[in-house]
Amino acid sequence: MPSKRAHSPDQPGAPTSWSARILSSIRIFAAIITFWCVGFRFITKTRGSFVDNGDCNDVLSDGSWIDDAWRTHTCSMHAYTASDIALCFAASSRIDFIGDSTVRMLYFALLSRLGAPTQNLTMVERHADRVESVRGLTVTFSWDPYFNRSVVDREGAGATVIGFGLWAMKYGASGGLEEFKEGVGRVGEVCGDGGGKVVVRLVQPLVDALLSEERRERLADWKVNEYNRHLVSEGRRMCGGGLELGVPDHRMYSEARAEMGSTEDGLHYSDNLVQQELDILLNRECNEKLFGRQAMLKATCCVRYKGFSAQVVLSFLVLVTLGPISYACRRYIVPSESVSLDITKLLLVVTYCYICDRTSLFMKLNKHFTWRTFIVLTILSLLIGLLTLQKLPDTTFLNRNITEEWKGWMQVAILIYHFVGASKILPVYICIRAMVASYLFMTGYGQFQSFYQKKDYSFSRMAKTVLRLNLLSLALAYVMETDVLFYYFGPLVTFWFVVIYITMGLFQKWNHHAVFLMAKIASSGCAVSILLHHPEPLVEIFGLLEYVNVHWDAEEFAFRLRLDRWAVYVGMITAWGVIKLSPARKSPRISKPVMIYGQLFLDTVPMYQSTLSDPGIPAPKSGFFSDKKQFNTYVHPYLSPLIAVLYVLIRNATPGVRQYTSWFFRWIGQISLETFVLQFHMWLGQDTTATLAVISGSAFFWANLFLITVVFLYFCEMVAPAVGRSADCIVG
């Protein structure tokens, strides 16, 4: 369980007074800059609104190309799938494309995204109309490069996408501007006849150097600019808000044309760029329809936030009034005045989470994995850890300094993993899964030691631990309109704590008999394994919670528990071995601990065999380390406990090695539970699916990361002891 210990100035391993002053100054500086930027955005960009994210075209246009993807600077886009598109246009069931070859490319891009058969994505006739039906949607294309012949029937169309101008420029008289103006005039007629939205693409920018000799005689980028100025001014005059202009698309192509490979002929752009334009189109047309005014957003571009619901207002009122009430009744209800201060700290933290993730004040940006960012963050964290290395007097085997350091560097790795979005990178995923298992190994180790030595099986002890683990998640669940299982680490550790509590509590008088204790642990492991592979009882229990409007996914929870089901039991057995062989804990020789763990490995073999023989587990297939599902089912549950034990052996090899620990990693380890829970809304955005920013622009990536991280860690450190004391006060 994450520690609630905090360093005092005179405590071994605490930062010195000068370093503490430096850290305090950095926090104050970061907080001032962060809140100044947020206030500036509130006044200038969101125009005094907590829910408005700015003009849709403006936020989609404000972006840049990063590794072959268009990344907006002030909001997050959604990557639309075929099912998302079908849901967006379900009411109308039709999308029309009208125009030239550039519009036809967008038409084919949509068909490809919808999963149309490959033979339907080829051109039989270049200049011909087409109609395709995919996933219940009718998608039409009308060849009309001048926009002067199509009969536009917008009744029943969810959206009409129009693009023209290049043919007028190439074949029209006197540069084709008059022909183009006629087409623009017809746009005014179309946008006023009712129906779905009309989206008119600006004429795409050209790469003059790549145009053929024939095209270069008539096509030119300065003409494109002239055409687009007329389209923008006349289109807005004639249609007002009934017309969507493809300003973001034009900006995207303008930024991309300098890149090699973006276009081969200077006119038609690559399939990747067209797919990016399709994403812009879909985000503009569908985001508000699918995600608008929801608590948990999947995108923030072109979306209005939900605002304060009755549940949120009531939750805030409860937290706001608890502090003064507890202070007024301090002589009768609470043990000290500090409890009211702790409740106030909890209120500040959840309020900051709400401001970060449920309002438009903080920008949410799409995650984008790059090895460069991942490696830089990892090396930077290791350097900080090494620079804060300290020699402490405690040389006991797996002492508290070592366990806190272990939790700390693993938590830093998990934060980096979530920040860069590395879940699809299998080698990184495997390492992070081993770290989560190591957390549970330490849960088994620490709780077993506590129960075995202190023999405290009281309800008060259990209730305080459970509440400590989940109090912050519970407060966030109501304020952020999520649920406790969403912050899965607290419930995960809670489940295993209860399992250990029951395992050790049953027939506790016989716990000093080694054979009986090992048999009890093995029986518990087998019983829990069967339960997790056949979670029908969990489904029934969670089903009862539906009657009180609590919606928990039993299958998902069982899956998470199943992943690390043996790590806890190996931790318990390790703790028993360390207790029984305590004279060896300070031994400078490693041979004896190796023999001890070798025997412990043999003790766990029956548990592994019982799980592998369970009829609920299908037969394994090859490719364990190339397929995430195969790895999670057949490798991780058995390999991860051994990795934890191997780390324990190496990290505790000699008394000299045990003396040195990193202050930075120990500090993070002491607030590891808080950093894991609060990262969902305070360090990451959009419920961990995006990153937070207070300064717009990709050039300020590292500045944003620094500001957000410093404030995040300060709030985690502030609330950690407050949560522990509040839980103790509630239970009594």
RAVEN-V832405 format. One record per residue. N is the residue number from 0. SS is DSSP state (h for helix, s for strand, l for the rest). PHI is phi in radians with two decimals (999 if undefined). Layout:
n=N ss=SS phi=PHI
n=N ss=SS phi=PHI
This chain:
n=0 ss=l phi=999
n=1 ss=l phi=-0.99
n=2 ss=l phi=-1.32
n=3 ss=l phi=-1.90
n=4 ss=l phi=-1.28
n=5 ss=l phi=-2.22
n=6 ss=l phi=-1.32
n=7 ss=l phi=-1.77
n=8 ss=l phi=-1.02
n=9 ss=l phi=-1.69
n=10 ss=l phi=-1.52
n=11 ss=l phi=-1.02
n=12 ss=l phi=1.57
n=13 ss=l phi=-1.30
n=14 ss=l phi=-1.12
n=15 ss=l phi=-1.21
n=16 ss=h phi=-1.08
n=17 ss=h phi=-1.21
n=18 ss=h phi=-1.22
n=19 ss=h phi=-1.12
n=20 ss=h phi=-1.16
n=21 ss=h phi=-1.12
n=22 ss=h phi=-1.06
n=23 ss=h phi=-1.10
n=24 ss=h phi=-1.15
n=25 ss=h phi=-1.09
n=26 ss=h phi=-1.08
n=27 ss=h phi=-1.09
n=28 ss=h phi=-1.05
n=29 ss=h phi=-1.10
n=30 ss=h phi=-1.12
n=31 ss=h phi=-1.11
n=32 ss=h phi=-1.10
n=33 ss=h phi=-1.05
n=34 ss=h phi=-1.27
n=35 ss=h phi=-1.16
n=36 ss=h phi=-1.10
n=37 ss=h phi=-1.12
n=38 ss=h phi=-1.11
n=39 ss=h phi=-1.09
n=40 ss=h phi=-1.14
n=41 ss=h phi=-1.05
n=42 ss=h phi=-1.43
n=43 ss=h phi=-1.68
n=44 ss=l phi=-1.74
n=45 ss=l phi=-1.53
n=46 ss=l phi=0.95
n=47 ss=l phi=1.33
n=48 ss=l phi=-1.93
n=49 ss=l phi=-1.55
n=50 ss=l phi=-2.00
n=51 ss=l phi=-1.55
n=52 ss=l phi=-1.74
n=53 ss=l phi=1.73
n=54 ss=l phi=-1.08
n=55 ss=h phi=-1.07
n=56 ss=h phi=-1.10
n=57 ss=h phi=-1.13
n=58 ss=h phi=-1.25
n=59 ss=h phi=-1.31
n=60 ss=h phi=-1.35
n=61 ss=l phi=-1.40
n=62 ss=s phi=-2.75
n=63 ss=s phi=-2.72
n=64 ss=s phi=-1.49
n=65 ss=l phi=-2.29
n=66 ss=l phi=0.90
n=67 ss=l phi=1.15
n=68 ss=l phi=-2.41
n=69 ss=s phi=-1.45
n=70 ss=s phi=-1.99
n=71 ss=s phi=-1.27
n=72 ss=l phi=-1.63
n=73 ss=l phi=-2.22
n=74 ss=l phi=-2.71
n=75 ss=l phi=-1.90
n=76 ss=l phi=-1.76
n=77 ss=l phi=-1.80
n=78 ss=l phi=-1.49
n=79 ss=l phi=-1.34
n=80 ss=l phi=-1.76
n=81 ss=h phi=-1.06
n=82 ss=h phi=-1.18
n=83 ss=h phi=-1.09
n=84 ss=h phi=-1.12
n=85 ss=h phi=-1.07
n=86 ss=h phi=-1.19
n=87 ss=h phi=-1.11
n=88 ss=l phi=-1.83
n=89 ss=l phi=-1.09
n=90 ss=l phi=-1.22
n=91 ss=l phi=-1.80
n=92 ss=l phi=1.12
n=93 ss=s phi=-2.62
n=94 ss=s phi=-2.29
n=95 ss=s phi=-1.94
n=96 ss=s phi=-2.09
n=97 ss=s phi=-2.36
n=98 ss=s phi=2.59
n=99 ss=l phi=-1.75
n=100 ss=h phi=-1.17
n=101 ss=h phi=-1.21
n=102 ss=h phi=-1.24
n=103 ss=h phi=-1.08
n=104 ss=h phi=-1.10
n=105 ss=h phi=-1.16
n=106 ss=h phi=-1.06
n=107 ss=h phi=-1.16
n=108 ss=h phi=-1.09
n=109 ss=h phi=-1.16
n=110 ss=h phi=-1.05
n=111 ss=h phi=-1.09
n=112 ss=h phi=-1.13
n=113 ss=h phi=-1.35
n=114 ss=l phi=1.52
n=115 ss=l phi=-1.15
n=116 ss=l phi=-0.99
n=117 ss=h phi=-1.01
n=118 ss=h phi=-1.13
n=119 ss=h phi=-1.46
n=120 ss=h phi=-1.80
n=121 ss=l phi=-1.90
n=122 ss=l phi=-1.65
n=123 ss=l phi=-1.38
n=124 ss=l phi=-2.16
n=125 ss=l phi=-1.15
n=126 ss=l phi=-1.84
n=127 ss=l phi=-2.46
n=128 ss=l phi=-1.36
n=129 ss=s phi=-2.48
n=130 ss=s phi=-2.42
n=131 ss=s phi=-2.29
n=132 ss=s phi=-2.08
n=133 ss=s phi=-2.43
n=134 ss=l phi=0.92
n=135 ss=l phi=1.40
n=136 ss=s phi=-1.85
n=137 ss=s phi=-1.75
n=138 ss=s phi=-2.03
n=139 ss=s phi=-2.01
n=140 ss=s phi=-2.30
n=141 ss=s phi=-2.02
n=142 ss=s phi=-1.33
n=143 ss=l phi=-2.69
n=144 ss=l phi=-1.19
n=145 ss=l phi=-1.76
n=146 ss=l phi=0.92
n=147 ss=l phi=-2.38
n=148 ss=l phi=-2.29
n=149 ss=l phi=-1.23
n=150 ss=l phi=-1.57
n=151 ss=l phi=-1.58
n=152 ss=l phi=-1.87
n=153 ss=l phi=-1.56
n=154 ss=l phi=-1.18
n=155 ss=l phi=1.55
n=156 ss=l phi=-1.55
n=157 ss=l phi=-1.28
n=158 ss=s phi=-2.76
n=159 ss=s phi=-2.17
n=160 ss=s phi=-1.85
n=161 ss=s phi=-2.14
n=162 ss=s phi=-2.65
n=163 ss=l phi=-2.76
n=164 ss=l phi=2.25
n=165 ss=h phi=-1.20
n=166 ss=h phi=-1.23
n=167 ss=h phi=-1.08
n=168 ss=h phi=-1.16
n=169 ss=h phi=-1.44
n=170 ss=h phi=-1.97
n=171 ss=l phi=-1.30
n=172 ss=h phi=-1.35
n=173 ss=h phi=0.94
n=174 ss=h phi=1.52
n=175 ss=h phi=1.35
n=176 ss=h phi=-1.13
n=177 ss=h phi=-1.17
n=178 ss=h phi=-1.08
n=179 ss=h phi=-1.13
n=180 ss=h phi=-1.10
n=181 ss=h phi=-1.12
n=182 ss=h phi=-1.10
n=183 ss=h phi=-1.11
n=184 ss=h phi=-1.08
n=185 ss=h phi=-1.25
n=186 ss=h phi=-1.02
n=187 ss=h phi=-1.06
n=188 ss=h phi=-1.23
n=189 ss=h phi=-1.20
n=190 ss=h phi=-1.24
n=191 ss=l phi=-1.77
n=192 ss=l phi=-1.78
n=193 ss=l phi=1.38
n=194 ss=l phi=1.62
n=195 ss=l phi=-1.31
n=196 ss=s phi=-1.19
n=197 ss=s phi=-1.88
n=198 ss=s phi=-1.99
n=199 ss=s phi=-1.91
n=200 ss=l phi=-1.33
n=201 ss=l phi=-1.20
n=202 ss=l phi=-1.10
n=203 ss=l phi=-1.12
n=204 ss=l phi=-1.14
n=205 ss=l phi=-1.89
n=206 ss=l phi=-1.90
n=207 ss=h phi=-0.97
n=208 ss=h phi=-1.16
n=209 ss=h phi=-1.74
n=210 ss=l phi=-1.22
n=211 ss=l phi=-1.19
n=212 ss=h phi=-1.02
n=213 ss=h phi=-1.10
n=214 ss=h phi=-1.24
n=215 ss=h phi=-1.15
n=216 ss=h phi=-1.17
n=217 ss=h phi=-2.02
n=218 ss=l phi=-1.69
n=219 ss=l phi=-2.74
n=220 ss=h phi=-1.20
n=221 ss=h phi=-1.16
n=222 ss=h phi=-1.19
n=223 ss=h phi=-1.00
n=224 ss=h phi=-1.10
n=225 ss=h phi=-1.14
n=226 ss=h phi=-1.03
n=227 ss=h phi=-1.20
n=228 ss=h phi=-1.07
n=229 ss=h phi=-1.16
n=230 ss=h phi=-1.08
n=231 ss=h phi=-1.15
n=232 ss=h phi=-1.19
n=233 ss=h phi=-1.29
n=234 ss=h phi=-1.06
n=235 ss=h phi=-1.19
n=236 ss=h phi=-1.18
n=237 ss=h phi=-1.42
n=238 ss=h phi=-1.93
n=239 ss=h phi=1.06
n=240 ss=h phi=-1.38
n=241 ss=h phi=-1.46
n=242 ss=s phi=-2.21
n=243 ss=s phi=-1.85
n=244 ss=s phi=-1.69
n=245 ss=l phi=-1.39
n=246 ss=h phi=-1.11
n=247 ss=h phi=-1.06
n=248 ss=h phi=-1.10
n=249 ss=h phi=-1.11
n=250 ss=h phi=-1.10
n=251 ss=h phi=-1.09
n=252 ss=h phi=-1.17
n=253 ss=h phi=-1.10
n=254 ss=h phi=-1.24
n=255 ss=h phi=-1.51
n=256 ss=l phi=-1.18
n=257 ss=l phi=-1.35
n=258 ss=l phi=-1.43
n=259 ss=l phi=-1.15
n=260 ss=l phi=1.56
n=261 ss=l phi=-1.24
n=262 ss=s phi=-2.62
n=263 ss=l phi=-1.72
n=264 ss=l phi=-1.95
n=265 ss=l phi=1.39
n=266 ss=l phi=-2.19
n=267 ss=l phi=-1.77
n=268 ss=s phi=-1.64
n=269 ss=l phi=-1.15
n=270 ss=h phi=-1.05
n=271 ss=h phi=-1.09
n=272 ss=h phi=-1.16
n=273 ss=h phi=-1.15
n=274 ss=h phi=-1.11
n=275 ss=h phi=-1.14
n=276 ss=h phi=-1.11
n=277 ss=h phi=-1.08
n=278 ss=h phi=-1.09
n=279 ss=h phi=-1.08
n=280 ss=h phi=-1.04
n=281 ss=h phi=-1.20
n=282 ss=h phi=-1.12
n=283 ss=h phi=-1.23
n=284 ss=h phi=-1.55
n=285 ss=h phi=-2.00
n=286 ss=h phi=-1.01
n=287 ss=h phi=-1.13
n=288 ss=h phi=-1.17
n=289 ss=h phi=-1.60
n=290 ss=h phi=-2.06
n=291 ss=l phi=-1.05
n=292 ss=l phi=1.06
n=293 ss=l phi=-1.79
n=294 ss=l phi=-1.21
n=295 ss=l phi=-1.75
n=296 ss=l phi=-1.47
n=297 ss=l phi=-1.78
n=298 ss=l phi=-2.80
n=299 ss=l phi=-2.10
n=300 ss=l phi=-1.23
n=301 ss=l phi=1.04
n=302 ss=l phi=-2.30
n=303 ss=l phi=-1.67
n=304 ss=l phi=-1.19
n=305 ss=l phi=-1.17
n=306 ss=l phi=1.50
n=307 ss=l phi=-1.40
n=308 ss=l phi=-1.56
n=309 ss=h phi=-1.07
n=310 ss=h phi=-1.12
n=311 ss=h phi=-1.15
n=312 ss=h phi=-1.06
n=313 ss=h phi=-1.12
n=314 ss=h phi=-1.10
n=315 ss=h phi=-1.13
n=316 ss=h phi=-1.07
n=317 ss=h phi=-1.09
n=318 ss=h phi=-1.17
n=319 ss=h phi=-1.15
n=320 ss=h phi=-1.46
n=321 ss=h phi=-1.12
n=322 ss=h phi=-1.04
n=323 ss=h phi=-1.05
n=324 ss=h phi=-1.12
n=325 ss=h phi=-1.15
n=326 ss=h phi=-1.20
n=327 ss=h phi=-1.12
n=328 ss=l phi=-1.82
n=329 ss=l phi=-1.07
n=330 ss=l phi=-1.44
n=331 ss=l phi=-1.98
n=332 ss=l phi=-1.92
n=333 ss=l phi=-1.86
n=334 ss=l phi=-1.31
n=335 ss=l phi=-2.74
n=336 ss=l phi=-1.20
n=337 ss=h phi=-1.13
n=338 ss=h phi=-1.10
n=339 ss=h phi=-1.10
n=340 ss=h phi=-1.18
n=341 ss=h phi=-1.09
n=342 ss=h phi=-1.13
n=343 ss=h phi=-1.11
n=344 ss=h phi=-1.10
n=345 ss=h phi=-1.07
n=346 ss=h phi=-1.08
n=347 ss=h phi=-1.07
n=348 ss=h phi=-1.16
n=349 ss=h phi=-1.20
n=350 ss=h phi=-1.15
n=351 ss=h phi=-1.11
n=352 ss=h phi=-1.04
n=353 ss=h phi=-1.13
n=354 ss=h phi=-1.10
n=355 ss=h phi=-1.12
n=356 ss=h phi=-1.99
n=357 ss=h phi=-2.16
n=358 ss=l phi=-2.32
n=359 ss=l phi=-1.54
n=360 ss=l phi=-1.19
n=361 ss=l phi=-1.74
n=362 ss=s phi=-1.39
n=363 ss=s phi=-1.93
n=364 ss=s phi=-2.09
n=365 ss=s phi=-1.10
n=366 ss=l phi=-1.25
n=367 ss=l phi=-2.61
n=368 ss=l phi=-1.31
n=369 ss=l phi=-2.40
n=370 ss=h phi=-1.08
n=371 ss=h phi=-1.05
n=372 ss=h phi=-1.11
n=373 ss=h phi=-1.05
n=374 ss=h phi=-1.20
n=375 ss=h phi=-1.08
n=376 ss=h phi=-1.12
n=377 ss=h phi=-1.14
n=378 ss=h phi=-1.12
n=379 ss=h phi=-1.06
n=380 ss=h phi=-1.13
n=381 ss=h phi=-1.12
n=382 ss=h phi=-1.10
n=383 ss=h phi=-1.08
n=384 ss=h phi=-1.09
n=385 ss=h phi=-1.22
n=386 ss=h phi=-1.21
n=387 ss=l phi=-1.83
n=388 ss=s phi=-1.17
n=389 ss=s phi=-2.34
n=390 ss=s phi=-1.77
n=391 ss=l phi=-2.05
n=392 ss=l phi=-1.29
n=393 ss=l phi=-1.28
n=394 ss=l phi=-2.07
n=395 ss=l phi=-1.18
n=396 ss=l phi=-1.18
n=397 ss=l phi=0.88
n=398 ss=l phi=-1.28
n=399 ss=h phi=-1.12
n=400 ss=h phi=-1.07
n=401 ss=h phi=-1.20
n=402 ss=h phi=-1.15
n=403 ss=h phi=-1.17
n=404 ss=h phi=-1.10
n=405 ss=h phi=-1.05
n=406 ss=h phi=-1.05
n=407 ss=h phi=-1.16
n=408 ss=h phi=-1.22
n=409 ss=h phi=-1.20
n=410 ss=h phi=-1.15
n=411 ss=h phi=-1.06
n=412 ss=h phi=-1.09
n=413 ss=h phi=-1.16
n=414 ss=h phi=-1.08
n=415 ss=h phi=-1.09
n=416 ss=h phi=-0.99
n=417 ss=h phi=-1.24
n=418 ss=h phi=-1.15
n=419 ss=h phi=-1.50
n=420 ss=l phi=1.21
n=421 ss=l phi=-1.69
n=422 ss=l phi=-1.13
n=423 ss=l phi=-1.61
n=424 ss=l phi=-1.64
n=425 ss=h phi=-1.02
n=426 ss=h phi=-1.04
n=427 ss=h phi=-1.18
n=428 ss=h phi=-1.01
n=429 ss=h phi=-1.07
n=430 ss=h phi=-1.12
n=431 ss=h phi=-1.17
n=432 ss=h phi=-1.10
n=433 ss=h phi=-1.13
n=434 ss=h phi=-1.24
n=435 ss=h phi=-1.08
n=436 ss=h phi=-1.08
n=437 ss=h phi=-1.16
n=438 ss=h phi=-0.99
n=439 ss=h phi=-1.24
n=440 ss=h phi=-1.00
n=441 ss=h phi=-1.19
n=442 ss=h phi=-1.07
n=443 ss=h phi=-1.09
n=444 ss=h phi=-1.11
n=445 ss=h phi=-1.20
n=446 ss=h phi=-1.22
n=447 ss=h phi=-1.08
n=448 ss=h phi=-0.99
n=449 ss=h phi=-1.10
n=450 ss=h phi=-1.18
n=451 ss=h phi=-1.19
n=452 ss=h phi=-1.58
n=453 ss=h phi=-1.55
n=454 ss=l phi=0.96
n=455 ss=l phi=-1.75
n=456 ss=l phi=-1.93
n=457 ss=l phi=-1.20
n=458 ss=h phi=-1.13
n=459 ss=h phi=-1.07
n=460 ss=h phi=-1.12
n=461 ss=h phi=-1.16
n=462 ss=h phi=-1.11
n=463 ss=h phi=-1.10
n=464 ss=h phi=-1.14
n=465 ss=h phi=-1.08
n=466 ss=h phi=-1.20
n=467 ss=h phi=-1.02
n=468 ss=h phi=-1.20
n=469 ss=h phi=-2.14
n=470 ss=h phi=-1.09
n=471 ss=h phi=-1.14
n=472 ss=h phi=-1.09
n=473 ss=h phi=-1.14
n=474 ss=h phi=-1.11
n=475 ss=h phi=-1.18
n=476 ss=h phi=-1.03
n=477 ss=h phi=-1.38
n=478 ss=h phi=-1.28
n=479 ss=l phi=-1.59
n=480 ss=l phi=1.02
n=481 ss=l phi=-1.99
n=482 ss=l phi=-2.51
n=483 ss=h phi=-1.08
n=484 ss=h phi=-1.17
n=485 ss=h phi=-1.06
n=486 ss=l phi=-1.62
n=487 ss=h phi=-1.20
n=488 ss=h phi=-1.16
n=489 ss=h phi=-1.04
n=490 ss=h phi=-1.05
n=491 ss=h phi=-1.09
n=492 ss=h phi=-1.18
n=493 ss=h phi=-1.08
n=494 ss=h phi=-1.00
n=495 ss=h phi=-1.25
n=496 ss=h phi=-1.10
n=497 ss=h phi=-1.12
n=498 ss=h phi=-1.06
n=499 ss=h phi=-1.12
n=500 ss=h phi=-1.03
n=501 ss=h phi=-1.21
n=502 ss=h phi=-1.05
n=503 ss=h phi=-1.36
n=504 ss=h phi=-1.33
n=505 ss=l phi=-1.19
n=506 ss=l phi=0.91
n=507 ss=h phi=-1.09
n=508 ss=h phi=-1.15
n=509 ss=h phi=-1.70
n=510 ss=l phi=-1.11
n=511 ss=l phi=-1.37
n=512 ss=l phi=-1.54
n=513 ss=h phi=-1.07
n=514 ss=h phi=-1.10
n=515 ss=h phi=-1.10
n=516 ss=h phi=-1.13
n=517 ss=h phi=-1.14
n=518 ss=h phi=-1.13
n=519 ss=h phi=-1.17
n=520 ss=h phi=-1.14
n=521 ss=h phi=-1.11
n=522 ss=h phi=-1.11
n=523 ss=h phi=-1.09
n=524 ss=h phi=-1.07
n=525 ss=h phi=-1.15
n=526 ss=h phi=-1.11
n=527 ss=h phi=-1.17
n=528 ss=h phi=-1.06
n=529 ss=h phi=-1.11
n=530 ss=h phi=-1.06
n=531 ss=h phi=-1.31
n=532 ss=h phi=-1.48
n=533 ss=l phi=-2.29
n=534 ss=l phi=-1.43
n=535 ss=h phi=-0.98
n=536 ss=h phi=-1.05
n=537 ss=h phi=-1.12
n=538 ss=h phi=-1.07
n=539 ss=h phi=-1.16
n=540 ss=h phi=-1.13
n=541 ss=h phi=-1.17
n=542 ss=h phi=-1.12
n=543 ss=h phi=-1.14
n=544 ss=h phi=-1.19
n=545 ss=h phi=-1.06
n=546 ss=h phi=-1.20
n=547 ss=h phi=-1.92
n=548 ss=l phi=1.09
n=549 ss=l phi=-1.93
n=550 ss=l phi=-1.96
n=551 ss=l phi=-2.00
n=552 ss=l phi=-1.61
n=553 ss=h phi=-1.16
n=554 ss=h phi=-1.12
n=555 ss=h phi=-1.14
n=556 ss=h phi=-1.13
n=557 ss=h phi=-1.11
n=558 ss=h phi=-1.09
n=559 ss=h phi=-1.13
n=560 ss=h phi=-1.18
n=561 ss=h phi=-1.15
n=562 ss=h phi=-1.04
n=563 ss=l phi=-2.12
n=564 ss=l phi=-1.16
n=565 ss=l phi=-1.69
n=566 ss=h phi=-1.07
n=567 ss=h phi=-1.11
n=568 ss=h phi=-1.21
n=569 ss=h phi=-1.14
n=570 ss=h phi=-1.10
n=571 ss=h phi=-1.12
n=572 ss=h phi=-1.14
n=573 ss=h phi=-1.07
n=574 ss=h phi=-1.06
n=575 ss=h phi=-1.08
n=576 ss=h phi=-1.11
n=577 ss=h phi=-1.15
n=578 ss=h phi=-1.12
n=579 ss=h phi=-1.23
n=580 ss=l phi=-2.00
n=581 ss=h phi=-1.02
n=582 ss=h phi=-1.02
n=583 ss=h phi=-1.42
n=584 ss=h phi=-1.19
n=585 ss=h phi=-1.82
n=586 ss=l phi=-1.22
n=587 ss=l phi=-1.32
n=588 ss=l phi=-1.68
n=589 ss=l phi=-1.74
n=590 ss=h phi=-1.08
n=591 ss=h phi=-1.17
n=592 ss=h phi=-1.00
n=593 ss=h phi=-1.06
n=594 ss=h phi=-1.11
n=595 ss=h phi=-1.06
n=596 ss=h phi=-1.21
n=597 ss=h phi=-1.04
n=598 ss=h phi=-1.19
n=599 ss=h phi=-1.12
n=600 ss=h phi=-1.03
n=601 ss=h phi=-1.12
n=602 ss=h phi=-1.16
n=603 ss=h phi=-1.55
n=604 ss=h phi=-0.99
n=605 ss=h phi=-1.01
n=606 ss=h phi=-1.15
n=607 ss=h phi=-1.11
n=608 ss=h phi=-1.12
n=609 ss=h phi=-1.14
n=610 ss=h phi=-1.28
n=611 ss=h phi=-1.15
n=612 ss=l phi=-1.55
n=613 ss=l phi=-1.18
n=614 ss=l phi=-1.14
n=615 ss=l phi=-1.34
n=616 ss=l phi=-1.73
n=617 ss=l phi=-1.19
n=618 ss=l phi=-1.14
n=619 ss=l phi=-1.22
n=620 ss=l phi=-2.10
n=621 ss=l phi=-1.35
n=622 ss=l phi=1.45
n=623 ss=l phi=-1.00
n=624 ss=l phi=-1.72
n=625 ss=l phi=-2.06
n=626 ss=l phi=-2.29
n=627 ss=h phi=-1.08
n=628 ss=h phi=-1.14
n=629 ss=h phi=-1.09
n=630 ss=h phi=-1.08
n=631 ss=h phi=-1.13
n=632 ss=h phi=-1.44
n=633 ss=h phi=-1.97
n=634 ss=l phi=-2.01
n=635 ss=h phi=-0.96
n=636 ss=h phi=-1.02
n=637 ss=h phi=-1.77
n=638 ss=h phi=-1.41
n=639 ss=h phi=-1.06
n=640 ss=h phi=-1.10
n=641 ss=h phi=-1.20
n=642 ss=h phi=-1.10
n=643 ss=h phi=-1.08
n=644 ss=h phi=-1.14
n=645 ss=h phi=-1.09
n=646 ss=h phi=-1.11
n=647 ss=h phi=-1.05
n=648 ss=h phi=-1.09
n=649 ss=h phi=-1.21
n=650 ss=h phi=-1.22
n=651 ss=l phi=-1.98
n=652 ss=l phi=-1.05
n=653 ss=l phi=-2.42
n=654 ss=h phi=-1.02
n=655 ss=h phi=-1.11
n=656 ss=h phi=-1.15
n=657 ss=h phi=-1.22
n=658 ss=h phi=-1.26
n=659 ss=s phi=-1.66
n=660 ss=s phi=-2.46
n=661 ss=s phi=-1.58
n=662 ss=h phi=-1.07
n=663 ss=h phi=-1.07
n=664 ss=h phi=-1.21
n=665 ss=h phi=-1.10
n=666 ss=h phi=-1.09
n=667 ss=h phi=-1.10
n=668 ss=h phi=-1.10
n=669 ss=h phi=-1.23
n=670 ss=l phi=-2.08
n=671 ss=h phi=-1.11
n=672 ss=h phi=-1.11
n=673 ss=h phi=-1.15
n=674 ss=h phi=-1.15
n=675 ss=h phi=-1.19
n=676 ss=h phi=-1.30
n=677 ss=h phi=-1.29
n=678 ss=h phi=-1.06
n=679 ss=h phi=-1.06
n=680 ss=h phi=-2.25
n=681 ss=h phi=-1.91
n=682 ss=h phi=-1.87
n=683 ss=s phi=-1.93
n=684 ss=s phi=-2.15
n=685 ss=l phi=0.96
n=686 ss=l phi=1.02
n=687 ss=l phi=1.36
n=688 ss=l phi=-1.52
n=689 ss=s phi=-2.47
n=690 ss=s phi=-1.85
n=691 ss=s phi=-1.65
n=692 ss=s phi=-2.60
n=693 ss=l phi=-2.03
n=694 ss=l phi=-2.14
n=695 ss=l phi=-1.40
n=696 ss=l phi=1.99
n=697 ss=h phi=-1.14
n=698 ss=h phi=-1.17
n=699 ss=h phi=-1.80
n=700 ss=h phi=-0.98
n=701 ss=h phi=-1.27
n=702 ss=h phi=-1.13
n=703 ss=h phi=-1.08
n=704 ss=h phi=-1.07
n=705 ss=h phi=-1.09
n=706 ss=h phi=-1.11
n=707 ss=h phi=-1.10
n=708 ss=h phi=-1.19
n=709 ss=h phi=-1.09
n=710 ss=h phi=-1.14
n=711 ss=h phi=-1.04
n=712 ss=h phi=-1.18
n=713 ss=h phi=-1.12
n=714 ss=h phi=-1.13
n=715 ss=h phi=-1.09
n=716 ss=h phi=-1.13
n=717 ss=h phi=-1.19
n=718 ss=h phi=-1.53
n=719 ss=h phi=-0.99
n=720 ss=h phi=-1.18
n=721 ss=h phi=-1.13
n=722 ss=h phi=-1.13
n=723 ss=h phi=-1.09
n=724 ss=h phi=-1.18
n=725 ss=h phi=-1.12
n=726 ss=h phi=-1.10
n=727 ss=h phi=-1.07
n=728 ss=h phi=-1.18
n=729 ss=h phi=-1.13
n=730 ss=h phi=-1.28
n=731 ss=l phi=1.59
